[in-house]
Amino acid sequence: MKQLSVPHLIGIKNLQKKDLELIFETADHFKEVINRPIKKVPSLRDITIANLFFENSTRTKLSFELAEKRLSADVINFSASQSSVKKGETLIDTVNNILAMKVDMVVMRHPMVGAHKFLSQNVDAKIINAGDGTHEHPTQAILDTYSMRAKLGDLKDKKVVIIGDILHSRVALSNIYALQLLGAKVMVCGPPSLIPVHISKLGVEVEYNLEKALQWCDVANILRVQHERMDVKYFPSIREYTQLYGVNMHLLNKLGKEIVVMHPGPINRGVEITSEVADSEHAIILDQVENGVATRMAVVYLLAQQIKRL
Ligand code: CP
């Protein structure tokens, strides 16, 4: 049986192209399963998974929980805001206490960059990164590239622009790594203050003009401005941001070609994207959410296969 080349999913940076292809192939199978009247398989009946969320989440948390339950794993959920973390307990103590309850796998979102790597070196469980600060969000990039592939076929030489707050985005970095593994060309577009200074060293193009970026691309992946991570002002006003970097129907109509519009969510309607575009036939935003369940089932299933007693 084919296996992932990594023992944990810490970031896309650690993966090879063959890992993404194996995840996609496995997700194709699970997508068929979740469209059956009985959407569940018994594959992980003897596996227990803890979902630890130290930051807010809607899509990632719910889709991991659904993915795990559809594989018949036992699932426990932990939210930092209602836990003893509030009383000063450390990450390693929290996780070791949870593992003492015989947990096999930890899915974690944490604000600290590198928290997952640290955990994988210090606890005896499979670790999946559901977002670490501004660093990586690997399963978002997996579901994004899976959704692009479903729409456009092979991503080799496809042109993808990531628009908006690149500086604070873990989705951007994971998407860049995943798209490059799959042979796509990547551009980033946004205000100069929200584009990391050395990003071109990753082999991506940089464009500050939204119209030119949209003209260049096959796919536009639009990101939210992450006000919660900003301690200073990065642009004069939301109104100005929207005027320069908001994607609206007028811009799409001017292109004279079809592009695929994506957004990882949560959307700030009327800021980085208008409702008219978000709800249009150009957008595959809800396909992304649907594919999140099948792709996360694939990741959880493939890592669980590495646990020896299976
Ligand atoms: N895309 C994403 O990570 O959404 P949530 O923050 O709701 O999980």
Residues whose N, C-alpha, C, O or C-beta is under 5 A from the ligand:
A	BS01	CP	N56 S57 T58 R59 T60 K61 P264 G265 P266
